[in-house]
Amino acid sequence: MMFHSTLTLFLMTTFFTPPPYGIATTIKKTFSRETSVSIEVQADPSIIWALLTNAEDYPRWNTTITSIEGDIVQGSRIKLRSTLDPSRTFKLKIKEILPGEKMVWGDALGERTYSLDRRQGGEVLFTMRERIGGLMFPLFANKIPSFDSSFETFARDLKVEAEIIQKSNK
């Protein structure tokens, strides 16, 4: 019985331990790829939400975004340019907004979800997840760069800016 408990604990910590905060993970499948990152932010959720929904301000605080044109409101369309592929403009639709909690935008190939989870200690767990794929995905998957580094930078930039604003509001 002791062996079974020890083995279960070993397997749980070896295979089911989430990555440390701020480190992106990618799961690759034949027809899709999903990248995600989470980070704890010591700021009021309203500060984080304001940063995530002010399109014009992204390039000031986020080093992964060079521009966003349009308004980040439910049902609208935006044009986003990033450092990951500076030659491309991503035309995205704002698919879902739950103020202060969740935002989803995307195109025919994928969706990016931003979520805020309030924690008991006052911090917020920010998570960004993007799933891309479809039947044609295997044909172009090797041409899409890894998102891991970009996701980690995005999350750190958001954390730094939100915490600076939080401290300046005290």
GINOR-V427343 format. One line per field, one symbol per residue. ss: DSSP state (H for helix, E for strand, C for the rest). phi: phi as a letter, one per 40 degrees, with the letter a starting at -180 (. if undefined). burial: b if it has 16 or more other ideal C-beta (glycine too) atoms within 10 Angstrom, else e. A space follows every 50 residues. Layout:
ss=???
phi=???
burial=???
//
This chain:
ss=CHHHHHHHHHHHHHHCCCCCCCCCEEEECCCEEEEEEEEEECCCHHHHHH HHHCHHHHHHHCCCEEEEECCCCCCCEEEEEEHHHCCCCEEEEEEEEECC CEEEEECCCEEEEEEEEECCCCCEEEEEEEEEECCCHHHHHHHCCCCHHH HHHHHHHHHHHHHHHHHHCC
phi=.ccccccccdccccbbccccdgbcbbbbbdbaabbaabacbcacdccccc ccbbdccdccbbccbcabbhbcbdgcbbbbbbccaccbbcbbbccabbdg baabbibccabbbbbbbcbccgcbccbbbbbbiiccddcbdccccccdcc cccdccdcddcccccdcccc
burial=eeeeeeeeeeeeeeeeeeeeebebeeeeeeeebbbbbbbebebbbebbbe bbbebeebeebbebbeebeeebeeeeebebbbebeeeeebebbbeebeeb eebbbbeeebbbbbbbeeeeeebbebbbbbbbbeeebeeebeeeeebeeb bbbbbbbbbebbbebbeeee
//
